[in-house]
Structures are given as C-alpha cells and as structure tokens.
Amino acid sequence: MRHGLNPGSSTPEPKDELEGTEAPFVSHLVELRDRLIRAFIAIGIAFGALCLWPGPAGLYDFLAAPLVAHLPKGATLIATNVISPILVPLKITLMASFMVALPYVLYQVWAFVAPGLYSHEKKLVLPLVVSSTILFIGGVAFCYYLVIPGMSKFIQAFAPSAITAAPDIEQYFGFVLTLFLVFGIAFEVPVAVIVLARIGVVSIEQLRKSRGYFIVASFIVAAVVTPPDVISQLALAVPMCILYELGIVAAQFFIKSTKAPEPAGNAESPQAPPSA
C-alpha cells in the first residue's frame, strides 16, 4: 500500500500536520532549558525593577495595609526574628516579581508545547493560558481587596479588649501567601472544567448533574483551607460555585470551537446509479 492512500481506494489520506516535525529528545531538553532560563531572566528583571520602585519595604507596606487598617490604634506588626525585617520584604518582592512575569512565563510554557499540538488543539491552549493568568491574578486581587480586610475586621471585632494584637510579620506573610495561593488556584475552576470536558473525562450533562456535589465540596474545601471565620469561607465557596457554572457555559463554546476537523475522506461518496 502506498503512503497517503486509503486501502482499496484512490482517495489520498489526509496528511498529519505534525508529520516530520519530530525532534530528538536532547533537542527538547535543550529547548526546555532555554525556555526556563528566559523565564528566570524575566522574573529577575521584574525583581530588579520592583526593588527600585516601590522597593521591598513599599511592597510589604502595601501587603500589610489591609491588616494594619483594622489593628487597634497604635498597634503595629512586629518582627520576632533578627533578619525578618529584611528577609520578609525580599520574599514579598520575589513573589510580586513572579506575578508580574507570569504572563511571559506562561508564554514560554505555551511556546514549548505548541509545536507538538494540532491546529485545533492550539485554539484551546492559548486561550486557556491567557485565561489562567487572568483568573489567578483575579483570585489574588479578590483575596487582597475583599477577603483579608473583611477577615481582619471580623477577627478584631471578636477579639477581647484585654488583648493587643501585634502579629509577627513572618507569620503574616506566610498566612497571606497561603491565602493568595488558595484563592488563585480556586479561581482556576473554569479552566479545570473546560479541560476535563474537552478531553472527554466528563460530559457537559454530567457536569450539570454534579452541580450539587460540587457545591457541597466547595464549602468543605473552604472550611478546611481558610481561617475559621464565616467571611473567608463564604468568600471562597461562593465564587467557586459561580465559576463552576461559568466553566460549564465556557466548556460548551470551547468544545465546539476546538473540535478536530472531519477528514475529507470520511464523507460517504454518493453511490452510482445502477446500470441498465
């Protein structure tokens, strides 16, 4: 059988668009190394820029502002470790550098995997990379501007008047970083729903039927990973439920727009009329 022909037919087989694009394993490793180096350079450039302005101290003041605004009058955060006043702001600057460079880092991931994808698959991956970045940053912003202030106000309202709050800066940084990661990942629910539906793990109908289970699971997760206050738990569980519904709607669109094209040879040719 000649390559490119269907057996028993003169119709040529559709050519695989990835045929001939294979590269040696070492070449993939070299490209991966180059992509990682570029990503780290981007993070380093962002780190240097943020060190110049607004500076590590300015970034920490910005991060601590939602809590400080609700501390008792005259109370401040404290440092119980000798090097914490220097080390913690530098850690915050590094975290901010990663977020600033995140679009470029994800672009490097996209550029590495793109050559091995079909055209219809590329239509799915690029929007997911962009939406993942926006959703993660949106989750962090939601946590910073709404959850932390509300949580701080709630805690201070129930704190005994005999207690003067003076949180340690290192513990506060670890606590806030954990919340940022939790909300950033939680806001990726639509992406997870789209991917699972697109690769065929679950169907749209199954996602709709599992809505009740997801709502219960969202509140359980929120109760486990957030502080023991109702504001934080509702602030995590409710957006997850809303994003789940948005993910179902978006999945229907993505499945249609990224469907693999039907091979031309699969169409049944009309039968010839019988000869007299």
C-alpha positions as semicolon CSV with decimal commas, in nm:
position;residue;x (nm);y (nm);z (nm)
1;M;0,000;0,000;0,000
2;R;0,138;0,340;-0,094
3;H;0,161;0,602;0,175
4;G;-0,122;0,854;0,160
5;L;-0,385;0,626;0,002
6;N;-0,678;0,457;0,171
7;P;-0,673;0,079;0,114
8;G;-0,893;-0,013;-0,178
9;S;-0,946;0,350;-0,274
10;S;-0,770;0,611;-0,480
11;T;-0,864;0,883;-0,231
12;P;-0,548;1,017;-0,059
13;E;-0,539;1,002;0,320
14;P;-0,534;1,341;0,495
15;K;-0,174;1,421;0,583
16;D;-0,088;1,450;0,951
17;E;0,014;1,813;1,005
18;L;0,268;1,705;1,270
19;E;0,434;1,454;1,039
20;G;0,804;1,528;1,002
21;T;0,815;1,768;1,298
22;E;0,963;1,516;1,541
23;A;1,285;1,626;1,711
24;P;1,543;1,429;1,911
25;F;1,489;1,405;2,286
26;V;1,808;1,603;2,350
27;S;1,672;1,888;2,140
28;H;1,362;1,901;2,359
29;L;1,580;1,918;2,671
30;V;1,787;2,199;2,522
31;E;1,475;2,394;2,431
32;L;1,326;2,335;2,777
33;R;1,646;2,466;2,934
34;D;1,637;2,776;2,715
35;R;1,271;2,840;2,799
36;L;1,338;2,805;3,172
37;I;1,636;3,040;3,151
38;R;1,424;3,302;2,973
39;A;1,151;3,267;3,236
40;F;1,401;3,309;3,523
41;I;1,557;3,610;3,348
42;A;1,213;3,769;3,319
43;I;1,149;3,711;3,690
44;G;1,493;3,854;3,770
45;I;1,427;4,166;3,564
46;A;1,092;4,214;3,737
47;F;1,262;4,162;4,074
48;G;1,522;4,427;3,997
49;A;1,258;4,673;3,879
50;L;1,045;4,620;4,190
51;C;1,349;4,663;4,414
52;L;1,400;5,008;4,259
53;W;1,031;5,102;4,282
54;P;0,836;5,077;4,503
55;G;1,106;4,879;4,685
56;P;1,075;4,578;4,921
57;A;0,962;4,797;5,211
58;G;0,696;4,965;4,999
59;L;0,565;4,629;4,879
60;Y;0,543;4,499;5,234
61;D;0,356;4,811;5,347
62;F;0,113;4,753;5,060
63;L;0,069;4,386;5,156
64;A;0,020;4,468;5,525
65;A;-0,222;4,758;5,465
66;P;-0,548;4,551;5,485
67;L;-0,449;4,416;5,827
68;V;-0,291;4,733;5,968
69;A;-0,604;4,930;5,883
70;H;-0,804;4,718;6,131
71;L;-0,549;4,690;6,413
72;P;-0,613;4,879;6,737
73;K;-0,490;5,236;6,741
74;G;-0,114;5,248;6,787
75;A;-0,064;4,874;6,721
76;T;0,178;4,759;6,452
77;L;0,320;4,437;6,318
78;I;0,631;4,308;6,492
79;A;0,941;4,110;6,392
80;T;1,048;3,833;6,631
81;N;1,336;3,718;6,411
82;V;1,655;3,924;6,375
83;I;1,664;3,915;5,993
84;S;1,287;3,920;5,936
85;P;1,273;4,296;5,863
86;I;1,500;4,234;5,563
87;L;1,417;3,877;5,462
88;V;1,037;3,903;5,457
89;P;1,019;4,212;5,231
90;L;1,262;4,042;4,991
91;K;1,039;3,733;4,981
92;I;0,739;3,952;4,907
93;T;0,930;4,125;4,627
94;L;1,018;3,787;4,477
95;M;0,655;3,678;4,492
96;A;0,545;4,001;4,327
97;S;0,814;3,955;4,060
98;F;0,677;3,614;3,972
99;M;0,325;3,755;3,936
100;V;0,450;4,041;3,718
101;A;0,641;3,799;3,495
102;L;0,367;3,534;3,499
103;P;0,229;3,616;3,151
104;Y;0,576;3,580;2,999
105;V;0,644;3,260;3,196
106;L;0,320;3,107;3,071
107;Y;0,406;3,220;2,719
108;Q;0,730;3,021;2,744
109;V;0,529;2,717;2,850
110;W;0,298;2,771;2,554
111;A;0,589;2,814;2,310
112;F;0,746;2,490;2,433
113;V;0,436;2,271;2,389
114;A;0,288;2,444;2,082
115;P;0,499;2,258;1,818
116;G;0,355;1,926;1,937
117;L;-0,009;2,036;1,910
118;Y;-0,253;2,020;1,623
119;S;-0,412;2,338;1,496
120;H;-0,743;2,268;1,669
121;E;-0,558;2,198;1,994
122;K;-0,369;2,527;1,972
123;K;-0,704;2,703;1,958
124;L;-0,771;2,562;2,305
125;V;-0,432;2,602;2,473
126;L;-0,362;2,969;2,402
127;P;-0,695;3,098;2,540
128;L;-0,651;2,874;2,845
129;V;-0,303;3,013;2,911
130;V;-0,435;3,370;2,894
131;S;-0,747;3,296;3,099
132;S;-0,545;3,104;3,360
133;T;-0,324;3,408;3,413
134;I;-0,619;3,646;3,441
135;L;-0,811;3,415;3,675
136;F;-0,514;3,355;3,906
137;I;-0,437;3,727;3,935
138;G;-0,808;3,792;3,979
139;G;-0,820;3,543;4,267
140;V;-0,523;3,709;4,437
141;A;-0,677;4,056;4,391
142;F;-1,012;3,932;4,524
143;C;-0,836;3,795;4,832
144;Y;-0,636;4,113;4,892
145;Y;-0,912;4,370;4,844
146;L;-1,211;4,182;4,988
147;V;-1,121;3,875;5,191
148;I;-0,828;3,997;5,403
149;P;-0,992;4,328;5,504
150;G;-1,318;4,154;5,590
151;M;-1,141;3,878;5,779
152;S;-0,925;4,129;5,972
153;K;-1,228;4,334;6,069
154;F;-1,416;4,020;6,178
155;I;-1,126;3,896;6,394
156;Q;-1,068;4,233;6,561
157;A;-1,440;4,268;6,635
158;F;-1,441;3,942;6,831
159;A;-1,101;3,987;6,999
160;P;-1,116;4,057;7,377
161;S;-1,040;4,417;7,468
162;A;-0,765;4,296;7,704
163;I;-0,564;4,162;7,406
164;T;-0,347;4,394;7,200
165;A;-0,298;4,248;6,852
166;A;0,062;4,263;6,727
167;P;0,106;3,993;6,458
168;D;0,452;3,877;6,357
169;I;0,545;3,988;6,005
170;E;0,683;3,647;5,905
171;Q;0,371;3,464;6,018
172;Y;0,152;3,722;5,846
173;F;0,345;3,681;5,521
174;G;0,309;3,302;5,533
175;F;-0,060;3,335;5,613
176;V;-0,128;3,581;5,330
177;L;0,078;3,381;5,080
178;T;-0,126;3,071;5,163
179;L;-0,450;3,264;5,110
180;F;-0,323;3,404;4,780
181;L;-0,240;3,055;4,654
182;V;-0,573;2,914;4,773
183;F;-0,780;3,184;4,604
184;G;-0,560;3,193;4,294
185;I;-0,598;2,818;4,246
186;A;-0,969;2,823;4,336
187;F;-1,034;3,078;4,064
188;E;-0,895;2,827;3,810
189;V;-1,215;2,621;3,840
190;P;-1,345;2,725;3,494
191;V;-1,016;2,618;3,334
192;A;-1,033;2,278;3,506
193;V;-1,395;2,231;3,397
194;I;-1,314;2,321;3,036
195;V;-1,013;2,089;3,018
196;L;-1,198;1,793;3,174
197;A;-1,490;1,839;2,937
198;R;-1,270;1,893;2,632
199;I;-1,059;1,580;2,679
200;G;-1,370;1,373;2,741
201;V;-1,326;1,287;3,109
202;V;-1,674;1,420;3,184
203;S;-1,957;1,539;2,965
204;I;-2,145;1,867;2,991
205;E;-2,451;1,680;3,111
206;Q;-2,251;1,506;3,384
207;L;-2,112;1,842;3,496
208;R;-2,466;1,977;3,529
209;K;-2,582;1,673;3,726
210;S;-2,280;1,701;3,958
211;R;-2,359;2,064;4,044
212;G;-2,491;1,976;4,391
213;Y;-2,188;1,766;4,477
214;F;-1,956;2,046;4,371
215;I;-2,137;2,300;4,590
216;V;-2,101;2,074;4,894
217;A;-1,735;2,007;4,810
218;S;-1,670;2,382;4,770
219;F;-1,795;2,457;5,121
220;I;-1,596;2,166;5,265
221;V;-1,277;2,287;5,094
222;A;-1,343;2,644;5,210
223;A;-1,391;2,526;5,567
224;V;-1,061;2,337;5,560
225;V;-0,825;2,576;5,382
226;T;-0,950;2,916;5,505
227;P;-0,934;3,070;5,855
228;P;-1,219;2,974;6,091
229;D;-1,437;3,273;6,011
230;V;-1,753;3,268;5,806
231;I;-1,648;3,561;5,586
232;S;-1,342;3,383;5,443
233;Q;-1,530;3,058;5,394
234;L;-1,818;3,222;5,207
235;A;-1,576;3,438;5,009
236;L;-1,408;3,122;4,876
237;A;-1,704;2,884;4,838
238;V;-1,949;3,121;4,666
239;P;-1,708;3,235;4,389
240;M;-1,609;2,871;4,327
241;C;-1,975;2,779;4,270
242;I;-2,025;3,075;4,036
243;L;-1,705;2,997;3,845
244;Y;-1,816;2,633;3,811
245;E;-2,130;2,748;3,632
246;L;-1,928;2,981;3,410
247;G;-1,693;2,692;3,333
248;I;-1,984;2,477;3,210
249;V;-2,100;2,754;2,978
250;A;-1,747;2,819;2,851
251;A;-1,682;2,446;2,802
252;Q;-1,969;2,421;2,555
253;F;-1,820;2,701;2,347
254;F;-1,464;2,565;2,360
255;I;-1,568;2,212;2,265
256;K;-1,738;2,343;1,952
257;S;-1,464;2,588;1,854
258;T;-1,172;2,348;1,910
259;K;-1,325;2,035;1,760
260;A;-1,091;1,847;1,528
261;P;-1,186;1,893;1,163
262;E;-1,351;1,598;0,996
263;P;-1,120;1,423;0,747
264;A;-1,229;1,485;0,391
265;G;-1,211;1,115;0,312
266;N;-1,466;1,025;0,580
267;A;-1,759;1,170;0,390
268;E;-1,952;0,897;0,220
269;S;-1,949;0,941;-0,157
270;P;-2,288;0,908;-0,326
271;Q;-2,350;0,570;-0,481
272;A;-2,352;0,550;-0,861
273;P;-2,689;0,470;-1,014
274;P;-2,722;0,108;-1,120
275;S;-2,653;0,045;-1,485
276;A;-2,939;-0,073;-1,701
